[in-house]
Amino acid sequence: MDEQSLGRHLQSARVAAGLTQQELCHKAEISYSTLAKIERGAIKSPSVFTIQRLSEVLGVSLNDILGIKGGPAGPAKKGQSRTGVTFVYFDINGCLVRFFHRAFAQIARDTHAPADAIESTFWHYNDAVCRGELTMGEFNSLLAEQLGVPSIDWKKYYFDSIDPIQEMHQVITWASEHYRVGLLSNIMPGFIDEMIAAQLLPDLKYDAVIDSSKVGAIKPERHIYEIAQNEANVPSEEILLIDDSRTNLMAAEKLGWHVMWFDDFRPEESADHVKTALELA
């Protein structure tokens, strides 16, 4: 097996186990740089003992990691659009729930901190917590420290500020009946499960959930799209990403994905546009 294939098999097994790179390194007692290089295919002939240790931690056989028995057969396709799409990824913030801008205004009212300071501090640390590099406790502590308040609970402000975009909930529910569907989101740890439990996201049998805080990468980084395509287990030209960020869409388009921009200011119009694009062949 070549190094690139080994890296893909290992990455797929790690994602399926719900572990970030950092978590797997800790459990397997190997360095982060070693694991990252193996997954990128940057180490020629990595130690079989290292691969064996990783397979033990992940609960899969060495042959599965090496691909000796061959990967599992791809899932049966439900349907295909006229443009060839068989798998649809949906973004969450700004697509399935309204963006959380109201949280910043509420924090300003509660803490009397300047609104610009709140947003600036939030975005300074947001990428790190969405990659799983910071815990929610660490993120809250940093946010509180920078705003000069004793404590803050970002998750509470977030959940109080978001509402479901019902038009898109109907679309993803409809799409799940005809296509394989998944979530692909820059999101903080534990949020997706709680959002489903709170009925802020549809409780569907998703074919893939790419949670940035679990996979250790965020959009528009190429790595998260590679993970998502590996989980979808279909060619790039069969994947559609629906997202409210043009930057995220452009990154997916470079990999050969179909992309659609969602405008949450015109949710009904955008939802109809998505359904039209997903007309069955």
C-alpha positions in Angstrom: 0.0 0.0 0.0 1.3 3.5 -0.9 1.6 6.1 1.8 -1.3 8.2 0.6 -3.7 5.2 0.7 -2.5 4.3 4.2 -3.1 7.9 5.3 -6.7 7.9 4.0 -7.5 4.5 5.6 -6.1 5.7 9.0 -7.9 9.0 8.8 -11.2 7.4 7.9 -10.8 5.0 10.9 -10.0 7.8 13.3 -13.0 9.9 12.1 -15.3 6.9 12.4 -14.1 6.5 16.0 -15.0 10.1 16.7 -11.4 11.1 17.7 -9.4 14.2 16.9 -5.8 13.8 15.9 -4.8 15.1 19.3 -7.0 12.6 21.1 -5.7 9.7 19.1 -2.1 10.8 19.7 -2.8 10.9 23.4 -4.4 7.4 23.5 -1.8 5.8 21.3 1.1 7.7 23.0 2.6 8.9 19.8 3.6 12.5 18.7 1.1 14.7 17.0 3.6 15.4 14.2 4.0 11.7 13.5 0.3 11.1 13.2 -0.3 14.2 11.0 2.5 13.1 8.7 1.2 9.6 8.4 -2.3 10.8 7.5 -0.9 13.2 4.9 1.2 10.4 3.4 4.4 12.3 4.2 6.2 9.4 5.9 7.6 6.7 3.6 7.1 3.2 5.1 6.0 4.2 8.7 6.8 1.7 11.4 4.4 -1.2 11.4 4.5 -1.1 15.2 3.2 2.4 15.1 0.4 1.4 12.7 -0.4 -1.6 14.9 -0.7 0.6 18.0 -3.0 3.0 16.2 -5.2 0.1 14.9 -5.5 -1.2 18.5 -6.6 2.1 19.9 -9.1 2.6 17.0 -10.5 -0.9 17.5 -9.9 -2.0 13.9 -7.6 -4.7 12.5 -4.2 -4.0 11.1 -5.4 -5.3 7.7 -8.3 -2.8 7.8 -5.8 0.1 8.3 -3.5 -1.3 5.6 -6.4 -2.0 3.2 -5.4 -5.6 2.7 -8.9 -6.9 2.8 -10.2 -4.0 0.8 -12.6 -1.3 2.1 -16.2 -1.9 2.7 -18.5 -1.8 -0.3 -19.8 1.7 -1.0 -23.4 2.3 0.3 -26.2 2.0 -2.2 -27.2 5.2 -3.8 -30.7 6.5 -3.1 -30.9 8.7 -6.2 -29.0 11.0 -8.5 -29.7 14.5 -9.6 -29.7 15.6 -13.2 -26.2 17.1 -12.5 -24.9 13.8 -11.1 -25.2 14.6 -7.3 -25.7 11.6 -5.0 -24.5 13.1 -1.7 -25.5 16.5 -0.2 -23.6 18.2 2.6 -25.4 20.9 4.6 -23.7 23.7 6.6 -25.3 24.5 10.0 -24.8 28.1 11.1 -26.5 30.4 8.6 -28.0 27.5 6.7 -29.9 25.2 9.0 -30.0 27.7 11.9 -29.9 31.5 11.8 -26.5 32.9 12.5 -25.8 33.8 16.1 -25.2 37.5 15.9 -27.8 38.2 18.6 -25.5 36.5 21.1 -23.0 39.3 20.8 -25.6 42.0 21.5 -26.9 40.1 24.5 -23.4 39.7 26.0 -22.8 43.4 25.5 -26.0 44.2 27.4 -25.1 41.7 30.2 -21.4 42.6 30.6 -21.4 46.3 29.5 -18.4 45.4 27.4 -18.0 47.2 24.0 -19.6 45.3 21.2 -16.6 45.5 19.0 -14.4 44.0 21.8 -16.8 41.1 22.2 -16.8 40.2 18.5 -13.0 40.7 18.1 -12.3 38.4 21.1 -14.8 35.8 20.0 -13.3 35.5 16.5 -9.8 35.5 17.8 -10.4 32.2 19.6 -13.2 30.8 17.5 -11.1 28.8 15.0 -9.1 27.1 17.8 -12.2 25.9 19.7 -13.9 24.8 16.5 -10.8 22.7 15.7 -10.9 21.1 19.1 -7.7 22.8 20.1 -9.5 24.5 23.0 -12.2 23.1 25.3 -15.4 25.0 25.9 -14.2 25.7 29.4 -10.9 27.1 28.1 -12.8 29.2 25.5 -15.2 30.6 28.1 -12.3 31.5 30.5 -10.4 33.3 27.7 -13.5 35.2 26.7 -14.4 36.2 30.2 -10.8 37.3 30.9 -10.6 39.5 27.8 -14.0 41.1 28.6 -13.1 41.6 32.2 -16.0 39.6 33.7 -15.9 36.8 36.3 -17.3 34.1 33.9 -19.3 33.6 30.8 -21.1 30.7 29.2 -20.9 31.0 25.4 -23.0 27.9 24.8 -26.0 29.4 26.6 -25.8 32.6 24.7 -25.4 30.6 21.5 -28.5 28.4 22.1 -30.6 31.4 23.2 -29.8 33.3 20.0 -30.3 30.7 17.2 -33.5 29.7 15.6 -34.1 26.9 13.1 -34.5 27.9 9.4 -37.6 25.9 8.9 -37.4 26.1 5.1 -34.1 24.4 5.1 -35.2 21.8 7.7 -37.9 20.8 5.2 -35.3 20.6 2.4 -32.8 18.4 4.3 -35.7 16.2 5.4 -36.9 15.9 1.8 -33.3 15.4 0.5 -32.7 12.6 3.0 -35.5 10.6 1.4 -33.9 10.8 -2.0 -30.2 11.3 -1.5 -27.5 10.5 1.1 -27.0 13.6 3.3 -24.6 14.8 5.8 -23.6 17.8 8.0 -20.3 19.7 7.4 -19.8 22.4 9.9 -17.3 24.6 11.7 -18.8 24.0 15.2 -17.8 23.9 18.8 -17.5 20.6 20.8 -20.7 18.9 21.6 -23.0 21.4 19.9 -24.4 19.2 17.2 -25.8 16.5 19.5 -27.4 19.1 21.7 -28.8 21.0 18.8 -30.5 17.8 17.5 -31.8 17.0 21.0 -33.2 20.6 21.3 -34.9 20.2 17.8 -32.7 23.0 16.4 -31.5 20.5 13.8 -33.6 17.7 12.2 -33.2 14.3 13.9 -32.3 12.4 10.8 -30.2 9.3 10.0 -27.3 11.3 8.6 -24.9 9.4 6.4 -22.0 11.5 7.6 -21.4 14.2 10.2 -18.2 16.1 9.8 -17.8 18.0 13.1 -14.8 20.3 12.9 -14.1 20.0 16.6 -13.8 16.2 16.2 -11.8 16.0 12.9 -9.4 18.8 13.9 -9.9 21.0 10.8 -12.2 23.8 9.7 -13.6 25.1 6.5 -12.1 26.4 4.2 -9.1 24.2 4.9 -8.6 21.5 2.3 -8.2 18.8 4.9 -11.8 18.9 6.2 -13.2 18.5 2.6 -10.9 15.5 2.1 -12.3 14.0 5.2 -15.8 14.7 4.2 -15.3 13.2 0.7 -13.7 10.1 2.3 -16.8 9.7 4.6 -19.2 10.3 1.7 -17.3 7.5 -0.2 -18.3 8.9 -3.6 -16.4 10.8 -6.3 -16.0 14.5 -5.9 -18.3 15.3 -8.8 -21.2 13.5 -6.9 -21.1 15.8 -3.9 -23.0 19.0 -3.4 -22.2 21.5 -0.5 -24.8 24.0 0.6 -23.2 26.8 2.6 -23.7 30.4 3.4 -20.0 31.3 3.0 -18.7 31.9 -0.5 -15.1 31.2 0.7 -16.1 27.8 2.0 -17.9 27.1 -1.3 -14.9 28.1 -3.4 -12.7 25.7 -1.5 -15.1 22.8 -2.1 -15.4 23.8 -5.8 -11.6 23.5 -6.2 -11.9 19.8 -5.3 -14.6 19.3 -7.9 -17.7 19.4 -5.7 -20.9 21.0 -6.8 -21.7 24.0 -4.6 -24.7 26.2 -3.8 -24.8 29.4 -1.8 -27.6 29.7 0.8 -28.9 33.2 1.5 -30.5 33.2 5.0 -32.1 36.6 4.3 -34.2 34.9 1.6 -34.6 31.4 3.0 -37.7 30.4 1.1 -36.2 31.5 -2.2 -32.9 29.8 -1.5 -34.6 26.6 -0.3 -36.7 26.4 -3.5 -33.5 26.9 -5.5 -31.9 23.9 -3.7 -34.8 21.7 -4.4 -34.8 22.7 -8.0 -31.1 21.8 -8.3 -31.8 18.4 -6.7 -34.4 17.3 -9.2 -33.9 13.6 -9.7 -32.5 12.4 -13.0 
